[in-house]
Amino acid sequence: MTSPDLPTELKIALNAKLQGVSRNEAAGRAALISQTYRGGGNSVTIRSEADALAYALARMPATYAAVTASLNALCEIRPDFAPASLLDVGAGPGTATWAAAEALPSLKRFALLDANSALRELALDLGRDSARLGNMTYERGEARAALANAEAADLVVASYMIGETGEAEQSTLAELMWAKARDTLLVVEPGTPAGYARIIALRKWLIALGAHVVAPCPHDGRCPLQPPDWCHFTQRLPRSRAHKQIKGAELPFEDEKFSYVALTRAPVAPYSARVLAQPAVGKVEISAKLCTPEGLVVTKVPRRAKADYARARRWRWGDAITDQG
Ligand SMILES: C[S@@+](CC[C@H](N)C(=O)[O-])C[C@H]1O[C@@H](n2cnc3c(N)ncnc32)[C@H](O)[C@@H]1O
């Protein structure tokens, strides 16, 4: 399992960029950027080097943690997954690339693309001294055109990106990304009903094109959740001092909610279920909400069934339940 905390090399690179930068000013910029996001806007407000750094300080730890959690889930189901090449679509400051490099030691080639020049510059700066990422290539351009020209990769990732494109564009992008994925496509979005809706639409389009789900769903069938319910997960991550200052936050950690889907070309070995919420541990039983190939199940494991109860006590929101676990 890869840690949700930013790798040391990246922390050092971010701290170096922070030298001489006013934390108050960076916090002000970060607040403006998140206000834009909350108002339904997107990253076009990130124009300067200072904006890009403020965005990275405020959001990179959380999006990194969400991508890492998704990659951990993918690798748990496919422990033999060993991609050599990565294509990071809407890469921004390179968050998903850093997460993939950490989770997948087999990766050797890293290609990134994004429309935003300031974020591209920052990503190149952050990766410059990295042994793994020093040779990354980073194409600046609109995803549709840049993807058409991009080389296919074993793993294609789009993290917190598709929500920035129009609804009509999302199916085209999904198909283009799938066409460039030699093996696996991972898409991560905020864990909101809207983020989930985008994931579930993309999942449906790509299953129709022959994709198979690795995670989170243990099946390729319809999502059994009905509104107002939606499939999402949560990842706790530590906040550094700079992170707290930029966000004006006190707590030494935060919980990032995210939705994701990992799709692959070959079907994976079937597994039993995915835990969809933190199980309730009561005096007489454990009650857990599970997504299974047969649909949504609320399973109750009585304390008297000792071995099953002990196994269920280890279940956490987001876990896969396999025959072993
Ligand atoms: C919220 S940021 C996420 C950045 C990064 N993937 C992460 O997880 O931290 C969204 C990124 O998608 C990029 N983006 C949005 N629409 C795009 C498009 N049509 N073509 C290329 N890049 C796009 C933005 O420039 C921005 O860098």
The ligand as an SDF file (V2000), in Angstrom:
LIG
                    3D

 27 29  0  0  0  0  0  0  0  0999 V2000
   -8.3600   20.5030  -11.0130 C   0  0  0  0  0  0  0  0  0  0  0  0
   -6.9600   20.4780  -12.0190 S   0  0  0  0  0  0  0  0  0  0  0  0
   -6.2950   18.8710  -11.6580 C   0  0  0  0  0  0  0  0  0  0  0  0
   -4.8470   18.7980  -11.9310 C   0  0  0  0  0  0  0  0  0  0  0  0
   -4.2010   17.4450  -11.6080 C   0  0  0  0  0  0  0  0  0  0  0  0
   -4.6540   16.4040  -12.4810 N   0  0  0  0  0  0  0  0  0  0  0  0
   -4.4250   17.0750  -10.1660 C   0  0  0  0  0  0  0  0  0  0  0  0
   -5.0470   16.0620   -9.8920 O   0  0  0  0  0  0  0  0  0  0  0  0
   -3.9560   17.8090   -9.2920 O   0  0  0  0  0  0  0  0  0  0  0  0
   -7.6390   20.2320  -13.6340 C   0  0  0  0  0  0  0  0  0  0  0  0
   -6.6040   20.3060  -14.7260 C   0  0  0  0  0  0  0  0  0  0  0  0
   -7.2080   19.9320  -15.9550 O   0  0  0  0  0  0  0  0  0  0  0  0
   -6.7490   20.8220  -16.9630 C   0  0  0  0  0  0  0  0  0  0  0  0
   -7.7550   20.8610  -18.0300 N   0  0  0  0  0  0  0  0  0  0  0  0
   -9.0590   21.1210  -17.9010 C   0  0  0  0  0  0  0  0  0  0  0  0
   -9.6780   21.0770  -19.1040 N   0  0  0  0  0  0  0  0  0  0  0  0
   -8.7030   20.7990  -20.0040 C   0  0  0  0  0  0  0  0  0  0  0  0
   -8.7070   20.6090  -21.4180 C   0  0  0  0  0  0  0  0  0  0  0  0
   -9.8170   20.6960  -22.1340 N   0  0  0  0  0  0  0  0  0  0  0  0
   -7.5400   20.3270  -22.0080 N   0  0  0  0  0  0  0  0  0  0  0  0
   -6.3960   20.2230  -21.2960 C   0  0  0  0  0  0  0  0  0  0  0  0
   -6.3390   20.3930  -19.9720 N   0  0  0  0  0  0  0  0  0  0  0  0
   -7.4800   20.6700  -19.3230 C   0  0  0  0  0  0  0  0  0  0  0  0
   -6.5980   22.1530  -16.2490 C   0  0  0  0  0  0  0  0  0  0  0  0
   -5.7500   23.0330  -16.9540 O   0  0  0  0  0  0  0  0  0  0  0  0
   -6.0410   21.7160  -14.9080 C   0  0  0  0  0  0  0  0  0  0  0  0
   -4.6520   21.6550  -14.9080 O   0  0  0  0  0  0  0  0  0  0  0  0
  1  2  1  0
  2  3  1  0
  2 10  1  0
  3  4  1  0
  4  5  1  0
  5  6  1  0
  5  7  1  0
  7  8  2  0
  7  9  1  0
 10 11  1  0
 11 12  1  0
 11 26  1  0
 12 13  1  0
 13 14  1  0
 13 24  1  0
 14 15  1  0
 14 23  1  0
 15 16  2  0
 16 17  1  0
 17 18  1  0
 17 23  2  0
 18 19  1  0
 18 20  2  0
 20 21  1  0
 21 22  2  0
 22 23  1  0
 24 25  1  0
 24 26  1  0
 26 27  1  0
M  CHG  2   2   1   9  -1
M  END
$$$$
